[in-house]
Amino acid sequence: MLDGRVAIVTGAGRGIGRAHAQRLAAYGARVIVNDTGVAPDGAATDETPAEETVAAIRAAGGEAVAHCGDVSSLAVGEALVELALASWGRLDVVVNNAGIGRPRMLFNMSEAEWDDVVRVHLKGTFAISRAACRHWRGLAKRDGSAYGRLLNTSTGLLVAGGAGQSNYVAAKGGVSAFSEAAASEMAPYGVTVNAIMPAARTRLSAAGWRMERASGAYDDTDPRPIAELVCYLASPAAASISGQTFRVRGGSIALVDGWRFGAELQRNDRGYTAAELADEIPRLVERGPKPAARPPAGWRAGE
């Protein structure tokens, strides 16, 4: 499906990102494996997971190059695109997967815990996407069209609730909104932009993991089904799919229908007074979906 294509995958040293990189390579893509090797909370370590993923891909007969830069740097975004071009002369796919987690109840969250999570997830997505989209736009202006697949990582906590994860959910909500806007901007150039809400047991999710099995035929802790969706969306077969978000968990894939207006109050002659709204708003809310306002059973996070 992806013979001859070149992909960048961020946060590809472990977990879901590593599955993305390995499956893309298995389908024939050559892969830039980006990972800084930090701990789940972003603390520095002496680990080199990008090199380990590259070694695994090469051992399986694929082609890959490691990169260890911080994705939240615009310069690193440019460097990753340049590395793909220098290594293989093209860039076709970008999978923005890198992330860190610093769970804390919002009333105790520090400025650094907020800033660092938003920086890595949201600015990191922007930094790589900007460089790649500049490249693809240049190709389209020169050649009339470009092959570009931009895939971003959001979270199902936007639907299920994210107690103790306000920094993470805010960043991922930004990624979802960014993806829809980018899809509109890049459509004239033939570039597709989609997002996924993945669910699998990884270093980042293990501490709070509690999930029923999606299907008896699949292990929903396994990131491979997520990577298979990414490989499809990266392929020529998905040329007409853009501006979409998919939740994937084990054998279950759902199209996410977000950012839509729901139940409505309407009065054409005048607006509502606050006193009238005291009666009307509760009825309006009752007609709409129920928010996930409480942590799910078994949820754990340090305050």
ChimeraX attribute file (.defattr): number of C-alpha atoms within 10 A of each C-alpha:
attribute: neighborCount
match mode: 1-to-1
recipient: residues
	/A:1	15
	/A:2	21
	/A:3	13
	/A:4	13
	/A:5	21
	/A:6	25
	/A:7	29
	/A:8	31
	/A:9	26
	/A:10	31
	/A:11	29
	/A:12	33
	/A:13	29
	/A:14	19
	/A:15	17
	/A:16	25
	/A:17	28
	/A:18	29
	/A:19	22
	/A:20	31
	/A:21	32
	/A:22	28
	/A:23	20
	/A:24	31
	/A:25	25
	/A:26	19
	/A:27	18
	/A:28	18
	/A:29	27
	/A:30	28
	/A:31	30
	/A:32	27
	/A:33	30
	/A:34	31
	/A:35	28
	/A:36	24
	/A:37	23
	/A:38	20
	/A:39	15
	/A:40	15
	/A:41	16
	/A:42	17
	/A:43	9
	/A:44	11
	/A:45	10
	/A:46	9
	/A:47	13
	/A:48	16
	/A:49	22
	/A:50	26
	/A:51	21
	/A:52	17
	/A:53	25
	/A:54	26
	/A:55	17
	/A:56	16
	/A:57	24
	/A:58	15
	/A:59	10
	/A:60	12
	/A:61	12
	/A:62	19
	/A:63	20
	/A:64	26
	/A:65	20
	/A:66	22
	/A:67	24
	/A:68	20
	/A:69	17
	/A:70	20
	/A:71	29
	/A:72	21
	/A:73	17
	/A:74	17
	/A:75	14
	/A:76	19
	/A:77	23
	/A:78	19
	/A:79	16
	/A:80	26
	/A:81	24
	/A:82	17
	/A:83	19
	/A:84	20
	/A:85	13
	/A:86	10
	/A:87	16
	/A:88	13
	/A:89	10
	/A:90	19
	/A:91	26
	/A:92	24
	/A:93	27
	/A:94	27
	/A:95	27
	/A:96	29
	/A:97	25
	/A:98	26
	/A:99	27
	/A:100	21
	/A:101	22
	/A:102	23
	/A:103	23
	/A:104	20
	/A:105	16
	/A:106	15
	/A:107	8
	/A:108	10
	/A:109	17
	/A:110	12
	/A:111	8
	/A:112	10
	/A:113	19
	/A:114	21
	/A:115	12
	/A:116	21
	/A:117	27
	/A:118	24
	/A:119	18
	/A:120	24
	/A:121	29
	/A:122	27
	/A:123	20
	/A:124	26
	/A:125	30
	/A:126	24
	/A:127	20
	/A:128	28
	/A:129	25
	/A:130	16
	/A:131	19
	/A:132	25
	/A:133	21
	/A:134	14
	/A:135	19
	/A:136	24
	/A:137	21
	/A:138	15
	/A:139	16
	/A:140	18
	/A:141	11
	/A:142	10
	/A:143	9
	/A:144	12
	/A:145	16
	/A:146	19
	/A:147	21
	/A:148	28
	/A:149	28
	/A:150	27
	/A:151	26
	/A:152	27
	/A:153	23
	/A:154	28
	/A:155	23
	/A:156	20
	/A:157	18
	/A:158	17
	/A:159	12
	/A:160	14
	/A:161	17
	/A:162	22
	/A:163	20
	/A:164	22
	/A:165	21
	/A:166	20
	/A:167	24
	/A:168	29
	/A:169	22
	/A:170	18
	/A:171	23
	/A:172	26
	/A:173	18
	/A:174	17
	/A:175	25
	/A:176	27
	/A:177	15
	/A:178	18
	/A:179	28
	/A:180	17
	/A:181	13
	/A:182	22
	/A:183	20
	/A:184	14
	/A:185	14
	/A:186	19
	/A:187	13
	/A:188	14
	/A:189	19
	/A:190	20
	/A:191	26
	/A:192	28
	/A:193	29
	/A:194	24
	/A:195	28
	/A:196	25
	/A:197	24
	/A:198	21
	/A:199	23
	/A:200	23
	/A:201	20
	/A:202	17
	/A:203	15
	/A:204	17
	/A:205	13
	/A:206	11
	/A:207	12
	/A:208	13
	/A:209	15
	/A:210	14
	/A:211	14
	/A:212	6
	/A:213	15
	/A:214	16
	/A:215	12
	/A:216	9
	/A:217	9
	/A:218	14
	/A:219	17
	/A:220	23
	/A:221	18
	/A:222	18
	/A:223	23
	/A:224	22
	/A:225	26
	/A:226	28
	/A:227	22
	/A:228	16
	/A:229	16
	/A:230	23
	/A:231	26
	/A:232	16
	/A:233	23
	/A:234	29
	/A:235	22
	/A:236	14
	/A:237	12
	/A:238	13
	/A:239	16
	/A:240	11
	/A:241	12
	/A:242	24
	/A:243	19
	/A:244	18
	/A:245	24
	/A:246	21
	/A:247	18
	/A:248	23
	/A:249	26
	/A:250	22
	/A:251	15
	/A:252	14
	/A:253	17
	/A:254	12
	/A:255	12
	/A:256	15
	/A:257	9
	/A:258	12
	/A:259	8
	/A:260	5
	/A:261	6
	/A:262	10
	/A:263	11
	/A:264	10
	/A:265	11
	/A:266	8
	/A:267	7
	/A:268	5
	/A:269	6
	/A:270	7
	/A:271	11
	/A:272	13
	/A:273	8
	/A:274	10
	/A:275	8
	/A:276	10
	/A:277	14
	/A:278	11
	/A:279	10
	/A:280	13
	/A:281	14
	/A:282	10
	/A:283	13
	/A:284	14
	/A:285	14
	/A:286	10
	/A:287	12
	/A:288	11
	/A:289	9
	/A:290	8
	/A:291	10
	/A:292	14
	/A:293	10
	/A:294	11
	/A:295	13
	/A:296	14
	/A:297	7
	/A:298	9
	/A:299	14
	/A:300	15
	/A:301	13
	/A:302	8
	/A:303	11
